[in-house]
Each structure stands twice: as C-alpha cells, then as structure tokens.
Amino acid sequence: MELLGLSEDELCRILDVEPLTLLSGQLDHRMELPILLGLIDEASERAGRALLRRWVRASGPAGRPLDLLLGRDFGAFEDALGEFASSGFVLRGGGRRAR
C-alpha cells in the first residue's frame, strides 16, 4: 500500500487488522488484499506512483477514494479506479482560480 502513500493506521483500518498483525505480515487470510494490490499495481504502472497518491486523496464523483477504502467499500473503490482510468488518469482540478 506504499503505492498509495497510506499511513500504517489507514492500512490497518482498510484491512481491518491490528497493527501487530500488519507488522508481522500475517495477512494471508485477507482475501481482498491480492485483489486490491493487483488493481493498484496496474494503475500505478499506467498512471505513475505520484499521480496515484494524489488521486487517492482527491475528491471525485464518489468522494475521496481513500474514504471508500477506509469504509471498506472495495467495490466502489474499484469503480472509482475504473473511472479514473477511463478518464486517461487525468485529475480534474476542483480548486478556485486566483484572481
């Protein structure tokens, strides 16, 4: 999850594990982990690590992708990642312009 720039606390919440379990590497029972890693690895290869890290914390049509992960809504995260890919991995600016 280094690809997304997640903190240890965020990763523990996403995987619903205690920090000790995370540190010991005993995550084999987490069925969602290989699927998430596959999705994220593919996106990272196409978009780049820096852009993926920005995207996961940016607001999109379904909210922030990070919030979807923290809420363990992996299907919605996959959909958001698919929308990001279909946009050509372009982050749309939502900020105001300086005058």
N, C-alpha and C positions, 0 to 999 in steps of 0.2 A: 504494500500500500504506500510505499515510499513514492511511487509514481504520482500519487495524488497529493503528496505533502501532508498526509494525515498525522495528527499527534497520536501518541500512544493511547490516550484517553478516548479519542474519537474512534480509533480502531477497535478498542475493547467494546465500546458501545455498539458499533456496527456488527461485530461478530458475536455479541452477547456473551463475552467471556471475561474472566477476572484477569488482571494484569499478570499474575503469576503464570497462568495458562498461556498467555501470549508470549511471555519471556521464555518459557520452557519449550515453546514450539510445538506443543501438543494440540495442534489444530486440525488433525486428520479427520476428526468427526464432523467438522463444519462443512456440510455439503455445498453451501453457497460460495465458499472460498475459491475453489478452482474455476467456477463459472465467472465470478467477478474478476479474478486475475486474468482470465482469457479475454474478457471484454476490454479490460483496461489496457492490457498489453497490446492488443490490436489497435486500439485508439491511439495509444502512445506512439506506436510505430508510424501511424499516418499523420498525427497532429503534432507530435512532439511533447516532451515531458512538461516544459514550461507552460504551454498553452493549456494542457490538460489540468494542470494545477490551478490555473486561473479560472478555467471553466467550472470546476467542481465547486467553487465558492461564489460564482456569479449567479445572479438571479436570471431565471429563464421562465418560459411559459408555465412550467410545473413547479416553480420555486427554485431554490438552490439545490443542485444535485447532491451536495453534502447533506442537506436536511433529509432528502429521500433515503440516503444511506443510513443516517442516524436513526431514522424512523423504521429502518429495516424493510423498506418498500423497494425491494430489489427489482421487481418488475417495472415499476415507474422509473427507477434509475436506468434500467436497460433501455426503456423507451426514450428517456431524455438523452441518453448517449446516442441512440439511433437518430434522433432529431438533429443533434449536434453534428453527426457525421453527414447527414443528408444536406446540411447547410454548407458543407465543404469545410467543416471545422472552423467556421467563422464566428467569433464572438461579436455580438451586436452591442454597441455602446448604449448604455441607458442613462448615462450621466448628462448633466446640463452643460451647455457650452458657456464658456466665459465670455463676458461682453466687454 
